Amino acid sequence: MNLAEFLDRYRDGITEAVIRTYPPIYNAKTRAACGFDLRRLGRRSLGAQAEAIRATALSLQRHTNPNVVGEIGAGKSFIAASAASLAGFRRVFILCPPHLVKKWRREILQTVPEVRVAIVRTIRDLERTRSLGGSIQFVIGSREQAKLGYRWVPTAIARPARDPADGLVCDDRGEIMRLLCCPRWFTLACDDEDVPLNWADLRAKEHRCRSCREPLWQADRTGPRRFPLADYIHQRMPGYFDLLIADEIHEYKARGSAQGLAAGVLAGACGKTLTLTGTIVGGYSSTLFYLLWRFSPAVRQEFGYHGEASWVSRYGIVERIIKKDPNAYASDGRQSKRRSYLTRTVEKPGVSPAVLFHLIGNTVFLRLADVAQDLPAYTEQVALYPLARGQDPDTPSQASCYHQLAAELRQAATAALQQGSKRLLATYLQALLAYPDACSATRS
């Protein structure tokens, strides 16, 4: 019997044992005691969204890093904004992909009453949020602006290498050898093992002088002048935001991901963190490690930053491949009977169910079917229409649709010319290029 068959056969008993061991903090009995009034929100919830909002708000009050795992279209942003407002948070920073910044702003304005919303792209925008006023502030920043910083170039002084006895040191070609030194104290630039650094080493990584701890790099004024917003909040505004909402966190799973590191810095600068994702597990247990390590204090206490191997051995599926070396033993007596084997460890797809112990206590799971239960049944049907307009003007056709589109484009162009909006006029021209038939209909 494999694991799937075992879970399918004994799922009722397993469910009862899990609920008895890990009782949920929110259920039908605790709903009235929560005191969350959804009528304060500007939008009406659908289906199980109301239960998800209450559960998320309660988890925000009791935990430091709750999670919302929901399918696409389940309304994770609506749930997060509503739960943050009902839980009493007043300064919220939202980290999301660049194409979702305006969507988040629209969702918040439609959901949270009496809220001030700001989209930040620069440090100046961040400082303006201090003077926004209002009792509730939601600040939205894209992950690109949070991670991207100033371009830098290495800085050092190349000094001639000298020998106390022979003077200047030359190479095989007779050229004077030069060593890179600190521009302040003129001490030799070395790494942690006292090995002299060259220009390639300084370009690959930011180093500091081992004597005076001065940086061996400087800002490159030829590049874009910017500073990572995550670092600025961590250094200049720690504790200003009492909640961080990190959207699409499955994209932060890589160990050396710049956006993942920026999200971890923001999580440390804010009071609590609410993460949103549609697929929290990427098939391998290692993809879950750095997500939980950046946002979960419990995981950081148990595993170090380099504890991925220990995590995989406990919650993943590991395959050890052992190969015998055919040249390790010879029977003619030239060497002993000692044999050597080559061992290679490979992580296989799959995650142990025990990893749920890190999620089950502070995670809200939501399916699209739970949200769409109040909607009418969805059906599809194929409708065939002729290309050209027939004798009956009320019968739709492709030509009539083009003429209708052309009429709407003419109205948009007229409004753009009256308002002097170049953006609307450019949109109108792009639409004409995209629909040549509508363009010909417009000319007529």
ZICORWO-V397454 format. One record per residue. N is the residue number from 0. RES is the residue in one small letter. NEAR is the number of other ideal C-beta (glycine too) atoms within 12 Angstrom. D_LAST is the distance of its C-alpha to the last C-alpha in Angstrom with 1 decimal. Layout:
# ZICORWO-V397454
N|RES|NEAR|D_LAST + N|RES|NEAR|D_LAST
This chain:
# ZICORWO-V397454
0|m|9|72.5 + 1|n|9|69.7 + 2|l|17|68.2 + 3|a|12|65.2 + 4|e|10|67.6 + 5|f|13|70.0 + 6|l|16|67.3 + 7|d|13|66.0 + 8|r|13|69.5 + 9|y|16|70.8 + 10|r|15|67.7 + 11|d|12|69.1 + 12|g|14|72.3 + 13|i|18|70.6 + 14|t|15|68.2 + 15|e|13|71.2 + 16|a|13|73.1 + 17|v|21|70.2 + 18|i|15|69.7 + 19|r|11|73.4 + 20|t|14|73.8 + 21|y|18|70.5 + 22|p|15|69.9 + 23|p|26|66.3 + 24|i|27|66.2 + 25|y|32|63.6 + 26|n|16|63.8 + 27|a|12|63.9 + 28|k|11|67.3 + 29|t|19|66.3 + 30|r|21|62.9 + 31|a|12|64.4 + 32|a|13|66.6 + 33|c|28|63.7 + 34|g|16|62.6 + 35|f|32|58.9 + 36|d|17|56.9 + 37|l|27|53.3 + 38|r|13|52.3 + 39|r|21|52.3 + 40|l|30|49.2 + 41|g|21|45.7 + 42|r|26|44.4 + 43|r|18|45.9 + 44|s|31|47.2 + 45|l|25|46.4 + 46|g|25|49.2 + 47|a|27|51.7 + 48|q|38|50.0 + 49|a|33|52.4 + 50|e|31|55.4 + 51|a|40|54.1 + 52|i|47|53.5 + 53|r|35|57.1 + 54|a|39|58.6 + 55|t|50|56.8 + 56|a|40|57.9 + 57|l|29|61.5 + 58|s|38|61.5 + 59|l|41|60.3 + 60|q|28|63.3 + 61|r|20|65.8 + 62|h|31|64.6 + 63|t|27|63.4 + 64|n|38|60.8 + 65|p|40|59.2 + 66|n|45|56.4 + 67|v|43|53.5 + 68|v|33|52.5 + 69|g|37|49.6 + 70|e|23|46.9 + 71|i|18|43.3 + 72|g|20|41.7 + 73|a|32|45.1 + 74|g|38|44.5 + 75|k|43|46.9 + 76|s|43|45.4 + 77|f|40|45.6 + 78|i|47|49.1 + 79|a|50|50.2 + 80|a|46|48.9 + 81|s|45|50.4 + 82|a|45|53.7 + 83|a|47|54.1 + 84|s|38|53.6 + 85|l|34|56.0 + 86|a|35|58.6 + 87|g|22|58.8 + 88|f|35|57.4 + 89|r|25|56.3 + 90|r|33|55.2 + 91|v|42|53.1 + 92|f|50|51.6 + 93|i|47|48.9 + 94|l|49|48.6 + 95|c|43|45.5 + 96|p|28|43.1 + 97|p|24|40.5 + 98|h|13|37.5 + 99|l|27|39.2 + 100|v|30|40.2 + 101|k|19|37.4 + 102|k|25|37.8 + 103|w|39|41.5 + 104|r|27|40.8 + 105|r|21|38.5 + 106|e|34|41.1 + 107|i|38|44.0 + 108|l|24|42.4 + 109|q|21|41.6 + 110|t|34|45.0 + 111|v|37|47.7 + 112|p|21|48.4 + 113|e|19|49.2 + 114|v|32|48.5 + 115|r|26|47.6 + 116|v|30|45.4 + 117|a|33|45.1 + 118|i|31|43.5 + 119|v|34|45.9 + 120|r|23|45.1 + 121|t|23|47.9 + 122|i|27|51.5 + 123|r|17|50.4 + 124|d|24|48.2 + 125|l|35|51.2 + 126|e|20|53.5 + 127|r|18|51.1 + 128|t|31|51.5 + 129|r|22|55.1 + 130|s|13|54.0 + 131|l|23|51.3 + 132|g|14|53.7 + 133|g|19|53.3 + 134|s|16|55.4 + 135|i|30|53.1 + 136|q|33|51.4 + 137|f|43|49.2 + 138|v|46|48.4 + 139|i|43|46.0 + 140|g|45|46.2 + 141|s|35|44.8 + 142|r|35|47.3 + 143|e|25|46.1 + 144|q|36|47.0 + 145|a|47|50.2 + 146|k|30|51.4 + 147|l|26|50.1 + 148|g|27|52.6 + 149|y|21|53.6 + 150|r|18|54.0 + 151|w|25|57.6 + 152|v|19|59.7 + 153|p|29|63.4 + 154|t|26|66.0 + 155|a|34|69.5 + 156|i|22|72.0 + 157|a|23|73.2 + 158|r|22|77.0 + 159|p|19|79.4 + 160|a|21|81.5 + 161|r|17|85.2 + 162|d|12|88.3 + 163|p|8|91.3 + 164|a|7|93.6 + 165|d|9|91.6 + 166|g|11|89.0 + 167|l|18|85.5 + 168|v|19|84.3 + 169|c|16|82.6 + 170|d|12|80.8 + 171|d|7|81.7 + 172|r|7|79.8 + 173|g|9|81.7 + 174|e|12|78.9 + 175|i|17|79.6 + 176|m|20|78.4 + 177|r|22|76.5 + 178|l|25|76.1 + 179|l|32|73.4 + 180|c|29|74.9 + 181|c|30|73.9 + 182|p|22|72.6 + 183|r|19|74.7 + 184|w|18|78.1 + 185|f|19|77.8 + 186|t|25|79.0 + 187|l|26|78.0 + 188|a|37|74.7 + 189|c|24|75.6 + 190|d|20|74.2 + 191|d|11|76.1 + 192|e|9|78.5 + 193|d|12|79.4 + 194|v|15|77.5 + 195|p|24|76.1 + 196|l|32|72.3 + 197|n|22|70.2 + 198|w|21|66.7 + 199|a|11|65.1 + 200|d|22|66.8 + 201|l|31|65.7 + 202|r|20|62.0 + 203|a|15|62.1 + 204|k|16|63.5 + 205|e|21|64.3 + 206|h|30|68.1 + 207|r|24|70.5 + 208|c|28|73.8 + 209|r|22|76.7 + 210|s|17|78.9 + 211|c|16|76.9 + 212|r|13|73.9 + 213|e|22|71.5 + 214|p|22|68.1 + 215|l|37|67.8 + 216|w|28|64.1 + 217|q|19|62.0 + 218|a|19|58.4 + 219|d|17|56.0 + 220|r|11|54.3 + 221|t|10|51.8 + 222|g|14|50.2 + 223|p|18|48.3 + 224|r|16|50.5 + 225|r|24|50.6 + 226|f|29|53.2 + 227|p|32|53.0 + 228|l|41|52.4 + 229|a|43|54.7 + 230|d|28|57.6 + 231|y|33|57.1 + 232|i|37|57.2 + 233|h|28|60.3 + 234|q|19|62.1 + 235|r|18|61.1 + 236|m|26|59.9 + 237|p|19|62.1 + 238|g|18|62.4 + 239|y|27|59.6 + 240|f|38|57.4 + 241|d|29|59.3 + 242|l|41|56.8 + 243|l|47|54.7 + 244|i|51|51.9 + 245|a|46|51.2 + 246|d|41|48.1 + 247|e|36|47.7 + 248|i|45|51.2 + 249|h|29|51.3 + 250|e|32|49.6 + 251|y|43|52.8 + 252|k|32|55.2 + 253|a|23|56.1 + 254|r|22|59.4 + 255|g|14|58.2 + 256|s|22|54.7 + 257|a|23|53.9 + 258|q|36|51.8 + 259|g|34|54.6 + 260|l|27|57.1 + 261|a|36|55.0 + 262|a|49|54.8 + 263|g|39|58.6 + 264|v|34|59.1 + 265|l|46|57.0 + 266|a|39|58.9 + 267|g|27|62.1 + 268|a|33|60.9 + 269|c|35|59.7 + 270|g|28|61.9 + 271|k|39|60.5 + 272|t|44|57.8 + 273|l|47|55.4 + 274|t|49|53.7 + 275|l|48|50.7 + 276|t|39|49.8 + 277|g|27|48.6 + 278|t|19|51.0 + 279|i|36|54.1 + 280|v|31|56.0 + 281|g|25|54.5 + 282|g|18|56.9 + 283|y|27|59.7 + 284|s|36|62.2 + 285|s|35|61.9 + 286|t|34|58.2 + 287|l|41|59.5 + 288|f|41|62.4 + 289|y|36|60.7 + 290|l|43|58.3 + 291|l|42|61.3 + 292|w|34|63.4 + 293|r|36|61.0 + 294|f|43|60.6 + 295|s|33|63.8 + 296|p|20|67.1 + 297|a|18|69.0 + 298|v|31|67.7 + 299|r|23|68.6 + 300|q|12|72.1 + 301|e|18|72.7 + 302|f|28|70.9 + 303|g|14|70.7 + 304|y|17|67.6 + 305|h|12|68.9 + 306|g|22|69.8 + 307|e|29|67.0 + 308|a|19|69.6 + 309|s|20|71.7 + 310|w|34|68.7 + 311|v|29|67.6 + 312|s|20|71.2 + 313|r|24|71.4 + 314|y|33|67.9 + 315|g|31|66.5 + 316|i|23|67.4 + 317|v|24|69.2 + 318|e|16|70.2 + 319|r|15|73.1 + 320|i|14|73.3 + 321|i|14|76.8 + 322|k|13|77.6 + 323|k|13|81.1 + 324|d|14|81.9 + 325|p|11|83.6 + 326|n|11|85.5 + 327|a|16|87.0 + 328|y|17|90.1 + 329|a|14|92.4 + 330|s|10|95.4 + 331|d|7|97.7 + 332|g|8|99.0 + 333|r|9|97.2 + 334|q|13|95.6 + 335|s|11|95.9 + 336|k|12|94.2 + 337|r|10|91.7 + 338|r|17|88.2 + 339|s|16|84.9 + 340|y|15|81.6 + 341|l|15|78.1 + 342|t|14|76.3 + 343|r|12|72.6 + 344|t|16|70.9 + 345|v|16|67.3 + 346|e|26|65.3 + 347|k|18|63.8 + 348|p|17|60.9 + 349|g|24|62.1 + 350|v|28|63.3 + 351|s|22|66.5 + 352|p|21|66.1 + 353|a|17|68.5 + 354|v|29|65.7 + 355|l|25|64.5 + 356|f|21|67.5 + 357|h|36|65.6 + 358|l|33|62.5 + 359|i|25|63.7 + 360|g|25|65.2 + 361|n|37|62.2 + 362|t|35|59.1 + 363|v|41|56.7 + 364|f|28|55.1 + 365|l|37|51.9 + 366|r|22|50.0 + 367|l|22|46.4 + 368|a|17|47.9 + 369|d|25|50.1 + 370|v|27|47.1 + 371|a|20|44.9 + 372|q|20|47.7 + 373|d|15|46.3 + 374|l|14|42.8 + 375|p|7|42.0 + 376|a|8|42.3 + 377|y|10|39.5 + 378|t|7|38.2 + 379|e|6|35.6 + 380|q|6|34.0 + 381|v|6|31.6 + 382|a|9|28.6 + 383|l|10|26.8 + 384|y|16|23.3 + 385|p|16|21.4 + 386|l|14|18.6 + 387|a|16|16.5 + 388|r|20|16.1 + 389|g|15|19.1 + 390|q|9|20.2 + 391|d|11|21.1 + 392|p|11|18.1 + 393|d|9|20.6 + 394|t|17|21.3 + 395|p|20|19.8 + 396|s|22|18.2 + 397|q|21|16.8 + 398|a|23|13.3 + 399|s|24|13.7 + 400|c|22|15.1 + 401|y|28|12.2 + 402|h|25|9.9 + 403|q|21|12.9 + 404|l|26|13.3 + 405|a|27|9.9 + 406|a|18|10.8 + 407|e|22|14.2 + 408|l|31|13.2 + 409|r|23|11.5 + 410|q|17|14.8 + 411|a|27|16.8 + 412|a|27|15.4 + 413|t|17|16.0 + 414|a|18|19.4 + 415|a|21|20.2 + 416|l|15|19.6 + 417|q|12|21.7 + 418|q|13|24.4 + 419|g|10|24.4 + 420|s|16|24.4 + 421|k|13|23.8 + 422|r|14|24.4 + 423|l|21|21.6 + 424|l|21|19.2 + 425|a|15|20.7 + 426|t|19|20.2 + 427|y|29|16.5 + 428|l|19|16.2 + 429|q|17|18.6 + 430|a|25|16.6 + 431|l|26|13.5 + 432|l|15|16.0 + 433|a|15|17.6 + 434|y|23|14.7 + 435|p|15|12.7 + 436|d|26|11.0 + 437|a|30|9.9 + 438|c|23|8.9 + 439|s|15|6.6 + 440|a|24|5.2 + 441|t|27|5.3 + 442|r|12|3.8 + 443|s|13|0.0
